[in-house]
Amino acid sequence: MKNQITKLVANGLYKEAINLYYQLHSSSFVPTKFTFPCLFNACAKLKAIPQGQILHTHLIKYGFGTDVYAATSLTDMYMKLTLVGSALKLFDEIPQPNITSVNATISGFSQNGYHFEAFRMFGRLFSGLQFKPDSVTIASILSGCVNSNHGVQMHCWAIKIGVEMDIYAATSLLTMYLNCADCVSATRLFELVQNKNVVCYNAFISGLLQNGVDEVVLSVFKEMKKSLDEEANAVTLISVLSATANLKNVKFGRQVHAFIVKVELQSHTMVGTALVDMYSKCALWLCAYEMFKEMGEKRNLITWNSMITGMMSNEQTEKAVELFVELESEGLKPDSATWNSMIIGFSLLQKEAEAFMFFRKMLSAGVVPSMKSITSLLTACSSLSSLRCGQEIHGYILRAGSAIDEFVVTAIIDMYMKCGQFSLARKVFDKLEVKYDDPAVWNVMISGYGRNGEGEAALEMFSLMLKEKVQPNSATLNCILSVCSHVAKLEKAWQVFNLMITDFGLTPTLKQLNIMVDLLARSGQLDEAKALLQLIPKPSASVFASLLAASELYCNAMMGEEMTKKLSELEPENPIPFVILSNLYAKQGRWDDAERIRETINERGLEKLPGYSAVGVT
């Protein structure tokens, strides 16, 4: 009978195993100490605390409470049920703990976030407990390493006790380095491991994917196929397809698809879903849809959500709506991800009415929208200057009473600014109990004031930002220089420009240099503008045009000639620079030069578009 229970647990039939035990318990069946470990495992898998505690009493009743094997399994169960106190008490009561029971306790501490306690237990191995750690001990500790310093210490221990090349310990070390974003150390270690297996490759590939080095993921997968006797499994292929989707490398994606068919994994639900996602992100929505249909009854809600998101990202909104309606016919119910895909998709496509329709339906269905979907709705309101809808979203956020992050606050402020309601935006900003260190919310206030013609308020906001010791970024400089340009505050612009370089170590961007050149030119400081122009690697025609216009305004013929020459090189078909230069000569009474430029225009066959007036009829 014990074998039947063990077999049921091994096949994942946890409820059936526990029920069989209770049936046998009510008869004359007498369990042995080997009956309980698999039952404790079943309780841990089911998160069944009451059943686990009942089985604990049975263990004691039959006199197996002090058996180290059974007690270790019980400790492990309590750790997996997050009953850390009970697990620790039980461990302390084991008369003669062994390395397996110590490992179960260390692993449990790490899984439950008690990293300090895990390290302290590791220390006990070398004091009172007098055990030699093994590869499982190292792996258990590593799962709780929150920084690379602790991880390096454990790596040193692994080397000291000679298990660093043990595949189990090496895989855990790989995972630790990649979780700490140390791809260099992970790669060095990976290259040293001799007997790599699929699990080791999977840990490396998924870690590389997590760190955004998608090209390397594809290279490692190619190497895996050449050097490993084992075939890649579903976990490998899902990671590889995800990297392929990020790179939009459809050629490689098709090759992976062919390999999936070869190893007969196309019917695996998550592999099929990854293929749908890959084709969608590569803009091949028809291929994604064919894959989706081919999956048939293997589809789950994640597959449907992926297909709906794919249709939305490829602007197939009608098809996405059809799928949304069809979803329930398969006995599935839209979850928050489904609703959010529709809302975010319509918002990004600036289909505000449809986005709000799904938002209201979502609320009616009792589903809580994500902050990402709320932010996307606010962004849609901003781009369309739809104050009413924006206020509706803001009202929902206030009624929901949930904690909102800086992205949502920034989106609310941006929406009010773009709807011309800068006073409402300021109210939202002033109600922030703690001003964010991230300059994004400050930037949106500064640019919003500038957009609404409130230059002084924008400069005041910048001063407040510096007073609050918030570090400006390049976007801040863009905002404040644009404001200075609009209100013609050259002195303030120079002050901010120099402050950003000297105090905050920012390198001026092309856009910022263009703004300064334009502002200097419009202020009559043409020589200074020309000097700053030398810092721009490849000035655009608009910068030269600014200086040319200023040359005409301030009657600087020499500068006008130079700028006309530059513009004629960039835009040889454009007659306007010559017309401006001719007008400049005429202003100075240089009629011969003005006539000469007119002749040049005629010789080159350049034609100035005639002006025209229009009268609107209502």
C-alpha positions in Angstrom: 0.0 0.0 0.0 2.9 2.3 0.8 4.1 1.8 -2.8 0.6 2.9 -4.1 0.8 6.1 -2.1 4.3 6.8 -3.3 3.3 6.2 -6.9 0.3 8.6 -6.7 2.5 11.4 -5.3 5.2 10.7 -7.9 2.5 11.2 -10.6 1.3 14.4 -9.1 -2.0 12.9 -7.7 -1.6 14.5 -4.3 -5.2 14.6 -3.2 -5.7 11.0 -4.3 -2.6 9.9 -2.2 -3.8 11.7 0.9 -7.4 10.2 0.5 -5.9 6.7 0.0 -4.0 7.1 3.2 -7.1 8.2 5.2 -9.0 5.2 3.8 -6.3 2.8 4.8 -5.9 4.6 8.2 -9.6 3.9 9.0 -8.9 0.1 8.4 -6.2 -2.0 10.0 -3.4 -0.5 8.0 -0.3 0.3 10.0 2.0 2.8 8.3 5.8 2.7 8.5 8.2 5.6 8.9 8.6 5.6 5.1 4.9 6.2 4.5 4.9 9.8 5.8 7.6 11.7 3.8 5.8 11.4 0.4 2.5 12.4 2.2 4.2 15.5 3.7 5.4 16.3 0.2 1.8 16.0 -1.1 0.6 18.4 1.6 3.3 20.9 0.7 2.3 20.8 -3.0 -1.3 21.3 -2.1 -0.6 24.0 0.5 -2.8 21.9 2.8 -1.8 23.0 6.3 -4.6 21.2 8.3 -3.8 17.8 6.6 -0.1 18.3 7.2 -0.7 19.0 10.9 -2.9 15.9 11.2 -0.3 13.8 9.5 2.3 15.2 12.0 0.2 14.0 14.9 -0.1 10.5 13.2 3.7 10.5 12.8 4.1 11.0 16.6 1.3 8.6 17.4 3.0 5.8 15.6 6.4 6.6 17.3 8.3 8.0 14.3 8.6 11.6 15.5 12.3 11.2 16.2 13.2 9.5 13.0 15.6 11.8 11.2 14.3 10.9 7.7 10.6 11.5 8.5 11.4 14.6 10.7 13.4 16.1 7.8 10.5 15.7 5.4 8.2 17.2 8.0 10.6 20.2 8.4 10.7 20.7 4.7 6.8 20.6 4.5 6.5 23.3 7.2 9.0 25.5 5.4 7.1 25.1 2.1 3.9 26.0 3.9 5.7 29.1 5.2 5.3 27.9 8.8 9.0 28.8 9.6 8.6 28.8 13.3 7.1 25.3 13.4 9.8 24.0 11.1 12.6 25.5 13.2 11.1 24.1 16.4 10.9 20.7 14.8 14.5 20.9 13.6 15.7 21.7 17.1 13.9 18.6 18.4 15.6 16.2 16.0 18.0 14.2 18.3 20.6 13.6 15.7 20.2 15.9 12.6 22.1 15.1 9.5 23.3 17.2 6.5 20.0 16.5 4.7 17.9 18.0 7.6 20.3 20.9 7.8 20.0 21.5 4.0 16.1 21.4 4.3 16.2 24.1 7.0 18.7 26.3 5.1 16.7 25.9 1.9 13.5 26.7 3.7 15.0 29.9 5.2 16.1 31.1 1.8 12.7 30.3 0.1 10.9 32.3 2.8 13.2 35.3 2.6 15.1 34.7 5.8 18.5 35.1 4.2 20.4 36.1 7.4 19.0 33.0 9.2 20.1 30.8 6.3 23.6 32.1 6.5 23.6 31.7 10.3 22.5 28.1 9.9 25.3 27.6 7.5 27.7 28.9 10.2 26.4 26.3 12.6 27.7 23.6 10.3 31.2 24.5 11.4 30.5 25.1 15.0 28.0 23.0 17.1 26.7 20.8 14.3 30.1 19.7 12.9 28.8 18.8 9.4 30.6 19.1 6.1 28.5 21.1 3.7 27.8 19.5 0.3 26.6 20.8 -3.1 23.0 20.9 -1.9 24.0 23.1 1.0 25.8 25.6 -1.4 22.8 25.6 -3.7 20.4 26.2 -0.9 22.3 29.2 0.4 22.7 30.6 -3.1 19.0 30.7 -3.7 18.9 33.3 -0.9 21.8 35.5 -2.0 20.5 39.0 -2.6 23.8 40.5 -3.6 26.9 39.3 -5.4 29.2 39.7 -2.4 27.4 36.9 -0.5 27.3 34.9 -3.7 31.1 35.2 -4.2 31.6 34.1 -0.6 29.6 31.0 -1.3 31.5 30.4 -4.5 34.7 30.5 -2.5 33.2 27.9 -0.1 32.2 25.7 -3.0 35.8 25.8 -4.3 37.1 25.1 -0.8 35.0 22.0 -0.3 35.5 20.9 -3.9 32.0 21.1 -5.3 32.2 24.1 -7.5 32.1 22.0 -10.7 29.3 19.8 -9.3 26.5 20.4 -11.9 24.0 21.2 -9.2 26.2 23.7 -7.3 27.5 25.2 -10.6 24.0 25.7 -11.9 23.1 27.5 -8.7 26.2 29.7 -8.9 25.3 30.6 -12.5 21.8 31.5 -11.5 23.1 33.6 -8.6 25.5 35.6 -10.8 22.8 36.2 -13.4 20.3 37.3 -10.8 22.9 39.8 -9.6 23.3 41.0 -13.3 26.9 39.8 -13.3 26.9 38.3 -16.8 30.7 38.3 -17.1 31.3 36.1 -14.0 28.4 33.8 -15.1 29.9 33.4 -18.5 33.4 32.6 -17.1 31.9 30.0 -14.8 29.7 28.5 -17.6 32.7 28.0 -19.8 34.5 26.1 -17.0 31.7 23.6 -16.4 32.7 20.4 -18.1 29.6 18.2 -17.9 26.9 20.6 -18.8 23.3 19.3 -18.9 20.0 20.8 -20.1 19.2 22.3 -16.7 22.6 24.1 -16.6 22.0 25.4 -20.2 18.5 26.5 -19.3 19.7 28.4 -16.2 22.3 30.2 -18.3 20.0 31.0 -21.2 17.1 32.2 -19.0 19.5 34.4 -17.0 20.9 36.0 -20.1 17.4 36.6 -21.3 16.6 38.2 -18.0 19.6 40.5 -18.4 18.6 41.6 -21.9 21.5 40.0 -23.9 19.2 38.4 -26.4 21.9 37.9 -29.2 24.0 35.9 -26.8 20.9 33.7 -26.0 20.7 32.7 -29.6 24.5 31.9 -29.7 24.3 29.8 -26.6 21.3 27.9 -28.0 23.3 27.1 -31.2 26.2 25.9 -29.1 23.9 23.8 -27.0 22.5 22.0 -30.1 26.0 21.2 -31.3 27.7 20.1 -28.0 24.9 18.5 -26.0 23.6 15.0 -26.5 20.3 15.8 -24.7 17.7 17.7 -26.8 16.6 21.1 -25.7 13.3 21.0 -23.7 10.3 23.2 -23.4 12.0 25.5 -20.9 14.9 26.1 -23.3 12.7 26.8 -26.3 10.4 29.2 -24.5 13.4 31.4 -23.5 15.0 31.2 -27.0 11.7 32.2 -28.6 11.4 35.1 -26.2 14.8 36.3 -27.1 14.0 35.9 -30.8 10.8 37.9 -30.4 12.7 40.7 -28.6 15.2 40.8 -31.5 12.4 40.5 -34.1 14.6 37.9 -35.8 11.9 36.1 -37.7 14.4 34.0 -39.7 15.8 32.5 -36.6 12.3 32.2 -35.2 11.2 30.0 -38.1 14.3 27.8 -37.6 13.4 27.3 -34.0 9.8 26.5 -35.0 11.1 23.8 -37.4 13.2 22.4 -34.5 10.1 22.4 -32.3 8.2 20.3 -34.8 11.2 18.0 -35.1 11.3 17.3 -31.4 7.5 17.1 -31.3 7.0 19.9 -28.8 4.6 21.9 -30.9 1.6 20.6 -28.8 3.2 21.9 -25.6 0.9 24.8 -24.4 3.6 27.2 -23.3 5.9 26.5 -26.3 2.9 27.1 -28.7 2.1 30.3 -26.8 5.8 31.4 -27.1 5.5 30.9 -30.9 2.3 33.0 -31.1 4.1 35.7 -29.2 7.2 35.5 -31.4 5.3 35.8 -34.6 3.2 38.6 -33.3 6.2 40.6 -32.2 7.8 40.0 -35.6 4.7 41.6 -37.2 3.6 38.3 -38.7 0.2 38.3 -37.1 -1.2 35.8 -39.7 1.5 33.3 -38.8 0.7 33.9 -35.1 -3.0 33.3 -35.8 -2.4 30.1 -37.7 -0.3 28.8 -34.8 -3.0 29.9 -32.4 -5.7 27.9 -34.4 -3.4 24.9 -34.7 -3.0 24.7 -30.9 -6.8 24.0 -30.6 -7.7 22.6 -27.2 -4.1 23.0 -26.0 -4.7 26.8 -25.7 -5.0 28.3 -22.2 -5.9 31.8 -21.1 -2.2 32.9 -21.4 -2.3 31.8 -25.1 -5.5 33.8 -25.7 -4.0 36.9 -24.0 -0.9 36.6 -26.1 -2.9 36.4 -29.3 -5.1 39.3 -28.3 -2.1 41.4 -27.4 -0.5 40.4 -30.7 -3.5 41.5 -32.7 -3.5 44.8 -30.9 0.2 45.4 -31.4 -0.3 44.7 -35.2 -3.3 47.1 -35.3 -5.8 44.3 -36.0 -8.3 45.7 -33.5 -11.4 44.1 -35.1 -9.8 40.7 -34.9 -8.7 41.3 -31.3 -12.3 42.2 -30.3 -13.5 39.0 -32.1 -11.1 36.9 -30.1 -12.1 38.7 -26.9 -15.7 37.7 -27.5 -14.8 34.2 -28.6 -12.7 33.5 -25.5 -15.7 32.8 -23.3 -17.0 30.3 -25.7 -14.1 28.0 -24.8 -15.1 28.2 -21.1 -12.5 30.8 -20.2 -13.1 34.1 -18.5 -11.1 37.2 -19.3 -8.6 38.1 -16.5 -7.0 41.5 -15.8 -4.3 40.7 -18.4 -7.0 40.2 -21.1 -8.8 43.4 -20.2 -5.5 45.4 -19.9 -4.4 44.2 -23.4 -7.5 45.6 -24.9 -7.3 48.9 -23.0 -3.6 49.5 -23.6 -3.9 48.4 -27.2 -6.7 50.9 -28.0 -4.9 53.6 -26.0 -1.7 53.2 -27.9 -3.7 53.4 -31.2 -5.3 56.6 -29.8 -8.8 55.0 -30.1 -9.9 56.7 -26.9 -13.6 55.8 -27.1 -12.9 52.0 -27.5 -10.3 52.1 -24.7 -12.8 53.7 -22.3 -15.6 51.3 -23.3 -13.4 48.4 -22.3 -12.3 50.2 -19.1 -15.9 50.7 -18.0 -16.8 47.1 -18.9 -13.8 45.9 -17.0 -15.0 47.7 -13.9 -18.5 46.4 -14.3 -17.0 42.8 -14.4 -15.4 43.5 -11.1 -11.8 43.3 -12.4 -9.3 45.7 -11.1 -7.3 47.5 -13.8 -3.5 47.5 -13.6 -1.6 50.7 -13.1 -0.1 50.2 -16.6 -3.6 50.3 -18.2 -4.5 53.4 -16.2 -1.3 55.1 -17.2 -2.0 54.2 -20.9 -5.5 55.6 -20.7 -4.2 58.9 -19.2 -1.6 59.0 -22.0 -4.4 58.7 -24.5 -6.3 61.5 -22.8 -3.2 63.6 -22.9 -2.6 63.1 -26.7 -6.2 63.8 -27.4 -6.5 66.7 -24.9 -9.6 64.9 -23.5 -10.2 66.6 -20.1 -13.5 64.8 -19.3 -12.1 61.3 -19.7 -8.9 62.2 -17.9 -10.9 63.5 -14.9 -12.9 60.3 -15.0 -9.8 58.2 -14.7 -8.4 60.5 -12.0 -11.7 60.1 -10.1 -11.5 56.3 -10.3 -7.9 56.4 -8.9 -9.0 58.5 -5.9 -12.1 56.3 -5.2 -10.0 53.1 -5.5 -7.8 54.4 -2.8 -4.9 52.2 -3.8 -1.3 53.3 -3.7 -0.2 54.9 -6.9 3.3 55.1 -8.2 5.2 58.0 -9.7 4.4 56.9 -13.2 0.7 57.3 -12.6 1.2 60.7 -10.9 3.3 61.9 -13.8 0.6 60.7 -16.2 -2.1 62.6 -14.3 -0.1 65.8 -14.2 0.8 65.5 -17.9 -2.8 64.9 -18.8 -4.0 68.1 -17.0 -1.1 70.1 -18.5 -1.9 69.0 -22.1 -5.6 69.8 -21.5 -4.5 73.3 -20.5 -5.5 72.8 -16.8 -2.1 73.8 -15.3 -3.8 74.8 -12.0 -5.2 71.3 -11.6 -1.9 69.8 -12.4 -0.2 72.0 -9.7 -2.8 70.8 -7.2 -1.9 67.2 -7.9 1.7 68.0 -7.6 1.3 70.0 -4.3 -0.6 67.1 -2.7 2.4 64.8 -3.0 3.5 64.2 0.5 7.0 63.3 -0.6 8.4 64.8 -3.8 9.9 62.1 -6.0 13.7 62.0 -6.5 13.0 60.9 -10.1 13.1 64.1 -12.2 10.3 62.8 -14.5 7.4 64.4 -12.5 9.3 67.7 -12.2 10.1 67.7 -16.0 6.4 67.2 -16.8 5.5 70.2 -14.6 8.2 72.4 -16.2 7.4 71.5 -19.8 3.6 71.7 -19.0 4.0 75.3 -17.7 6.1 76.1 -20.8 3.5 74.7 -23.1 0.8 76.7 -21.5 2.7 80.0 -21.7 3.5 80.1 -18.0 7.3 80.7 -18.4 7.8 82.2 -14.9 6.0 79.3 -13.2 8.2 76.9 -15.1 11.4 78.6 -14.0 10.1 78.7 -10.4 9.4 75.0 -10.6 13.0 74.4 -11.7 14.3 76.4 -8.8 12.1 74.4 -6.4 13.5 71.2 -8.0 17.0 72.3 -7.2 16.0 73.3 -3.7 14.6 69.9 -3.1 17.9 68.4 -4.2 16.4 66.5 -7.1 19.1 65.7 -9.7 18.0 67.2 -13.1 18.6 65.1 -16.2 19.0 65.8 -19.9 15.2 66.0 -20.4 15.1 68.7 -17.6 17.6 70.7 -19.6 15.5 70.3 -22.8 12.4 71.5 -20.9 14.0 74.6 -19.2 15.9 75.7 -22.3 12.7 75.5 -24.4 10.9 77.6 -21.8 13.8 80.2 -21.9 13.7 80.2 -25.6 9.9 80.9 -25.7 10.1 83.7 -23.2 13.5 85.0 -24.7 15.4 84.7 -21.4 18.9 84.4 -22.8 20.7 85.1 -19.5 18.7 82.5 -17.6 19.3 79.9 -20.4 23.1 80.5 -20.3 23.0 80.1 -16.5 21.1 76.8 -16.7 23.2 75.6 -19.6 26.5 76.1 -17.7 25.0 74.8 -14.4 24.1 71.5 -16.1 27.5 71.1 -17.5 29.6 72.2 -14.5 27.4 71.0 -11.5 25.6 68.0 -12.9 28.1 66.7 -15.5 25.6 66.6 -18.4 26.9 66.7 -21.9 24.8 69.0 -24.1 22.7 67.1 -26.7 22.3 68.2 -30.3 18.8 69.5 -29.5 20.0 71.6 -26.6 22.8 73.1 -28.6 20.3 73.9 -31.4 18.0 75.7 -28.9 21.0 77.8 -27.5 22.2 78.7 -31.0 18.6 79.8 -32.0 18.2 81.8 -28.8 21.5 83.6 -29.1 20.8 84.4 -32.8 17.3 85.8 -32.0 18.9 87.9 -29.2 21.4 89.4 -31.7 24.5 87.7 -30.3 25.4 86.2 -33.7 29.1 85.7 -33.0 28.3 83.8 -29.8 25.8 81.7 -31.8 28.3 81.0 -34.5 30.9 79.9 -31.9 28.4 77.5 -30.3 27.5 76.2 -33.7 31.1 74.8 -34.0 30.2 72.3 -31.2 27.5 70.7 -33.4 28.9 67.9 -35.4 26.4 68.0 -38.3 24.2 71.1 -37.9 20.7 70.8 -39.4 19.3 73.2 -42.0 17.0 74.6 -39.3 20.0 75.8 -37.2 21.5 77.6 -40.3 18.1 79.0 -41.1 17.8 80.5 -37.6 21.1 82.3 -38.0 20.2 83.5 -41.5 16.9 84.9 -40.2 18.8 86.6 -37.4 21.3 87.9 -39.9 18.5 89.6 -41.8 16.9 91.0 -38.6 20.2 92.5 -37.4 21.5 93.4 -40.9 24.7 91.2 -40.7 25.5 90.6 -44.3 28.7 88.6 -43.7 26.8 86.1 -41.5 23.9 86.1 -44.0 26.2 85.2 -46.9 27.9 82.4 -44.9 24.5 80.9 -43.8 23.1 81.1 -47.3 26.1 79.2 -48.6 25.6 76.5 -45.9 21.9 76.2 -46.7 22.4 76.0 -50.5 24.8 73.0 -49.9 22.2 71.2 -47.7 19.1 72.2 -49.8 20.2 73.2 -53.3 16.6 73.3 -54.5 15.5 75.7 -51.8 15.3 79.4 -53.1 14.3 80.9 -49.7 17.9 81.5 -48.3 18.8 83.5 -51.5 15.6 85.5 -51.2 16.4 86.4 -47.6 19.9 87.3 -48.5 18.6 89.5 -51.3 16.3 91.2 -48.9 19.1 91.8 -46.5 21.2 93.5 -49.2 18.2 95.6 -50.1 17.8 96.7 -46.4 21.4 97.9 -46.6 20.9 99.7 -49.9 23.2 97.3 -51.7 21.0 97.1 -54.8 23.6 95.7 -57.1 24.2 92.7 -54.7 20.5 92.3 -54.3 20.0 92.1 -58.1 23.0 89.7 -58.4 21.3 87.3 -56.0 18.0 87.6 -57.9 19.9 86.6 -61.1 21.5 83.6 -59.3 18.0 82.4 -58.4 16.9 82.7 -62.0 20.1 81.0 -63.3 19.6 78.0 -61.0 16.0 77.8 -62.1 14.8 78.1 -58.4 11.2 79.2 -57.9 9.8 80.7 -54.8 6.4 79.4 -54.1 3.9 82.2 -54.5 2.0 83.3 -51.3 -1.8 83.0 -51.2 -4.6 83.9 -48.9 -7.6 81.8 -47.9 -11.0 82.8 -46.5 -12.8 80.2 -44.5 -16.5 79.7 -45.4 -18.8 78.3 -42.7 
